[in-house]
Amino acid sequence: TIHIVDLIGAKQQSSIERNYIKELRQLTDKSMEVGGGIRSIDTIEAYFNDGIDYCIVGTKGIQDLAWLEQMANQYPNRIYISVDAYRRDVKINGWEQDAQLDLFDLVNEIERFPLGGIIYTDISKDGRLEGPNFEITGQLVAASDKQI
């Protein structure tokens, strides 16, 4: 699976690079997952219509669990939740805001949703060449039946 994140879209809270991602989709038959700035069903449907296999939601899904559940039920196993956290403290809007939420509390809330999985990034380590947080990742695997 090819993993694409529209970082500009994540910062601007809307899908900015969709046309470019659509061009990339046409260059390969490998499965593709896209995240970054996905905050509406219209964006999800547009990506799926463009041939994207999976959509990754972050901030919108974390802030609006009812919406996340609706999207997961509408597109079972095709929606992933991306959770960026400073160790266990969940961050939103491109790591700029504290969601006032514990990672494991969130995982417990979404466990029953038919999500494809959870994409966890520990931002205390990301980009520092320190490797992933194996301890918390292992705890997540033990705490959830979802793919981590």
N, C-alpha and C positions, 0 to 999 in steps of 0.2 A: 504494500500500500504506500502510495506517495502522500506525504503529509505536507500540506501547504497552510501557512498562516499569513493572512493579510495584516501585517503589523500596523500599517498606516490605518487600515480600517478599524483595528482594535483601538487605536488612540483616538480616532475621530468618531467612534461609535456607530459606524455604518460600513457596509461593504464597498470599498473603494476600487479594488483591483479585480472585480468580477469579470470584466471583459478579457483581461490578461489571463486569468485563471481558466476561462472558457477556451482560449487559444491553447493553453497547455493541455487541457483535457483532450483536445483533438490530436495531440502528438503521441499519445500512448494508449494502450488498452489495459494498462495496469489500473488497479482500483485507486481511487483518490479520495482523500478526506480533506476538508477545508474548514478553517476557523478564522476568526478575526473579524469583529464588528457585526456578527450575526445576531440580530436582535428582533427579527420579525419572521412570521410565517412566510411572508412574501419573498424574503431573501432565501430562506430555506427551499421553498418551492422553485425559485429561479435556479439555484444551484443544482437541485435534483433534475430539473428540466434540461440543464446544460450537461447532464451526464455525470455529475459528481455523485459518488457512492455514499459518502457519509458527511454530515455536517457536525462541526464542533461548536458548541455554544459555551460561553463563559459567564460574563457579568449578568446578562439578562436572565439566564437560567438560575443563577445563584440568587438574584434578587427577587425572582418571581417563580417560585416552585410550582405554582398552579400552571403557569405557562409551560414550564419545562415538562411537567407531567403530560400536558395536552400534546406537546410536540412529540414526546416519546411514544405516546399511545397512537398518534396519527402516523408516525414513521418508526415502527418498532425496530430496535437494534440498528437504526441508521443515524441516531442522534447520540453524540458523545458529549459529556460535560467536561470542560477543562477547568481544573481547580488549581489556581496559583496561590501558594501560601508561603508565608515566612514561617517555616517549620509547620506549625498547625494553625496559624492565624491566617484565615482566608483573605486574600486581597482581590480587588476588582478594578475595572477601568484601567487596564494596562499596568497593574501593580501599584497604582497611584493612591488608591483608597482602601481603608480597612473595612471589611464587610462586617466586622464585629461578630464573627462566626468562627467556631471551632471546626476544623476539617472533619473530624469524626462525627460531630453532630450533623453536619451537612450530609455525610455519607449515609448515616442512619435514616435521614429524612427521604433520601432519593432511592433507597435500596429497592423499593417495590416498583419503581418506574422501569419500563422495558427499554432501558438505554443500552447502547452498544458497549459502553464502558466509561471509565473515568480516566482522564489524562491529568496526572498530578505532576506539578513542578514545584519544587522547593526553591523559592527565589532567594533564600539565604545562601544557596550554593550555585544556582544557575549562572553561567557565564564567568565563573571564577576558576574553572579548570579543577574543581574539587570533586567532580563526579556527582552522581545522584545521592539522595538521602536514602540509603538502603534500609535504615532502621524504620523510618516512618512508612516507606513504601511497603516493607514487609508487614507492618501492622495493618496497612490498608488492605493488603491481600487477605489477611486473616479476618478482617472485619467485614468484608464485602464478598458477595458472590459475583460481582461485576468483574469484567476484565479491567485490570489496572495497567 
